[in-house]
Amino acid sequence: VHGTGQYNFNGPEWKYVSSEAKHLITKLLEYDPKKRVTAEEALRDQWIAKNSVKNPIDQPLAMQALNNLKNFRAGRKLQQATWVYLVSYLTTKEEQQELLKTFQALDLNNDGQLSREELIIGFKKIMNAAEAEEVVDNILKSVDANQSGAIDYSEWVMATINRQKMLQKNRLETAFKMFDKDGNGSISIQELREVFNANDVDEEIMQHMIKEVDDNGDGEISLQEFKEMMLKFLN
């Protein structure tokens, strides 16, 4: 490709590249941005469609993920931050692969997010159409954190991963240590400030965050209080 937008497929590396693939590359390298295909149009190209194999949906796995999605509720700030940490850093490769398979099977146009329509199609496998629409609209309100009108993969994982497994004792203790910076067995307001990078946040707000979890009223969060807070995710 030259600065003028001119290119060719004459090199030896192009010898075994199909004409359909070259046609897609031509559309992607269109010099005029107004004529160039969008990412979504490219994903619908016949070469992509022919070469991207859709895994057949694993029904039990899909039903579990969709039910988890339906029942997901965003929690208190500390609870939510801990959940993000658990899911981001303490999931196994197998757990991630299971969720990715279902996500890809539901992502009918391969654009990397689940639209309202795609979610409704998925939920119609386990309920009637009217219920599916109502459930999906409620899901988008609680799960679509960036308010894009669709669910991206990170939002999907947060909401659909198996909570029972994620909230096992060893994982909760690892997450607790992330907050308990000095290792004294409790989480102070100052430690919360450090984790949330919240040095400018009003003291009253930080105290409220502690009080939501601090059952014995000592001004700090013990490991037991921390575990009880997170286990409420199972209710």
N, C-alpha and C positions, 0 to 999 in steps of 0.2 A: 504494500500500500504506500502510495506516495503522498506528499503534502497536498497535491491537487485532487486527491480522492480517486486516482486511477490505480488499478491493480489488475492482475491476471492470475490464471490458474495453470501457468505453463511449467512451473517447477516440478521436479520429480516427486516431491512429497505429495502432490495432488493426484498422482497417477491412479491411485486406488480409492479416491474419494468419490462417492456417488454424485450423480447430477443433481439429485434432490438436496443433498447436503450443500453442494455449491450454490444452489439456488437460494437456500436459506442464508448462507453467508453473504451472498450478493445483496439480499434485502437488509441484512444487519449492517452492511458497510455502505449503504446508500448515503452519499455525501450530503444531500439536502435533508436536514432533520425533519422537515414537514412530511417528506415522503418515506422516511425511514420507519420500519415497523417498530411497534412498541414491544416491550418485554412480554406482555400478555399475548399479543398477536404471534410473536415468535414461538411461544410455548404451544400455540395451537397449530403450528406449521405441520404439514403432513409428514415431514422427515422425523420431527420430534414424536409425533403421535405414533408413527410406525415403529420407532426404536425405543420408546419408553414403555416397558412392560408393566402393566398395572397388576400388582399382586392381588389375587382374589381375597376379598375381605374375610378375616377370621371372625365369624359371627359371635362366639362367646366373648372374645376379646373386645370386639367392637361394642357389644352390648354393655360390658362392664365399663368401658371408657365413656360411653354416652350417658350411662346412669351416673357416673362420677361427675361428669360435666353438668348434668341436670341439677345435681345436689350441691354443687360448689357454692360456697358463700365466702366472700372476702371477710377476713376477721379484723380484729383490732390491729393497730399499727405494729406493735411488737410481735404479735402472733403472725401477722402477714410477712414481716421482714424475716422472721425465723423460717417460715414456710419457703420463702424464696431461696434462702440459703440452703435448706435441706434439699430442695429439688435441684438447685443449680450445681451443688458440689458433692452431694452424697448419694446420688442415684447411680446404679450400676449400668454398665453398657447394655446389658440384657433388658433392663427396665426401659431404657431409652429407645431401644430397637423395637420393642413391642408397641410403644406409643407411636413411634414414627411410622410403622407399617399401617396402623389404623388411620393415622392422619393422612397419609398418602392415598389410601384407598378412598377416603371421603373427599379428598381434594380433586374433584373431577376435572378441572381445567389446568391442573398442575401449576397454579400461580403462587403456591407457598402459603396460602391462607384459606380459611374456610368461610365462604360467604354465607349469608342468611339462607340462600336457596340450597346450597350444598348441605348445610346443617339440617334443614327441613327434610331433604331427601334421605339423609342418614337416620333421622329420628322416625321417619315414616315406616322404617323397618321394624320398629318396636312399639308404635302407637298409631292412632289414626291421624289423618291430616290436620284436623282442627287443633288437636292436642299438640301436635308437633310444632305448629306455628306459634302457639302460645308459649310452649317451653323454650323454643329457640329465641323468641323475643326477650324472655326473662334471662336467658343465658347471656345474651349480648349485653344486657344492662349490667350484669355482675362480673362477667369474665373479660369482656373487651376493654382492658385497662387503658389502651391508647385511643379508644373511641373511634376506631377506623371503620366501624360497621362490619367488621369481619374478625375472625379469631386467627391470630398468627400462631406459629408453632410453639413459641415460648409460653404464650397464654394457654394454649392447649395442654401443654405438659403440666403447668401449675394446677390446672383444674381437673385433669383426668387421671393423674398418677394414683396408684393404690395407696390410700392414706394409712391403712393398717400397717403396711410394710414400712412406709416412710417414717412413721412415728414409733419405731422400735427403740428400745432403751438406749442402745449404743449410739444410734443416730442423734437422739435428743441430747445425750450427754456431750457429744461432739459439738453440736450447735450451741449448747450452753457455754462451752469453753470459748467460743468465738466472742461472746458478750463479756464473759468473766475474765477481763484482761489481766487482773493481778492474781488470778487463781485462788482467791480466798473463799470460794464456794458461794458467792452471792453477786448479784449484778446491781451496781449503784447507778445513780443518775449520771455521774460523770462518765461511767463506762458506756452508758447508752448514748451520751453526747458524742463520744469518740466513734462508736460504731455507725451512728447516723450522720456523722460529720455535722452535728447540730449545735455548735458552740454559741450561735446567735439566737437560738430558740429560747423563748420565754421560759423561765423556771417553772411557772405554774403548769405549762403544757407538759414539761418533762415529769413533774410530780404526778400529774394526772395519768401519764403512761404507766408509771410505777404502781399507782394506786389501783389501776384496773386489774392488776395481777397479785399485788402484795396482800395476801389474805391475813397475815398476822400483824400487819401495820408497823413493821420495823423500818420502813423506808427503803428496803432493798428487796430484791427478788432472789429467793433461794432456788436451788435445783428442783426441789419438790414443787414449789409454786410454778416454776417454769414448765415442768412436765405436765402439771395439771392444766395449765393454760393451753398447751399444745394438744393435749388429749381431747379438749373440747371440740377440736376439728372433727372428731369421730362422731359427735352427737348429731 
